[in-house]
Amino acid sequence: RDEHLREEALAVARAVAQDGRPRPMPALNAYDRRIVHMAVAEVPGVASQSQGEGRERRVVIAPRPDTAHA
């Protein structure tokens, strides 16, 4: 399960890097959000941020602010 989530996060991060459109991941628990954040950190030009509260907390993957105008 961890590897599947990591691959999904990498695919979303690559898509964001390509077209610059932020994308949310599904609502995830803290452990799964950490996996996503760690995977996204491997992709240049994108960043991740947790948003929401409780069971609806999710990771949003977006272009890095310092590279958005590059």
Secondary structure as the mmCIF struct_conf table of DSSP 4:
data_model
#
loop_
_struct_conf.conf_type_id
_struct_conf.id
_struct_conf.beg_label_comp_id
_struct_conf.beg_label_asym_id
_struct_conf.beg_label_seq_id
_struct_conf.end_label_comp_id
_struct_conf.end_label_asym_id
_struct_conf.end_label_seq_id
HELX_RH_AL_P HELX_RH_AL_P1 ASP A 2 ASP A 19
STRN STRN1 ARG A 23 ALA A 27
HELX_RH_AL_P HELX_RH_AL_P2 ALA A 30 VAL A 40
TURN_TY1_P TURN_TY1_P1 ALA A 41 GLU A 42
BEND BEND1 VAL A 43 VAL A 43
TURN_TY1_P TURN_TY1_P2 PRO A 44 GLY A 45
STRN STRN2 VAL A 46 GLN A 51
BEND BEND2 GLY A 52 GLU A 53
HELX_RH_3T_P HELX_RH_3T_P1 GLY A 54 GLU A 56
STRN STRN3 ARG A 58 PRO A 63
HELX_RH_3T_P HELX_RH_3T_P2 PRO A 65 THR A 67
TURN_TY1_P TURN_TY1_P3 ALA A 68 HIS A 69
#
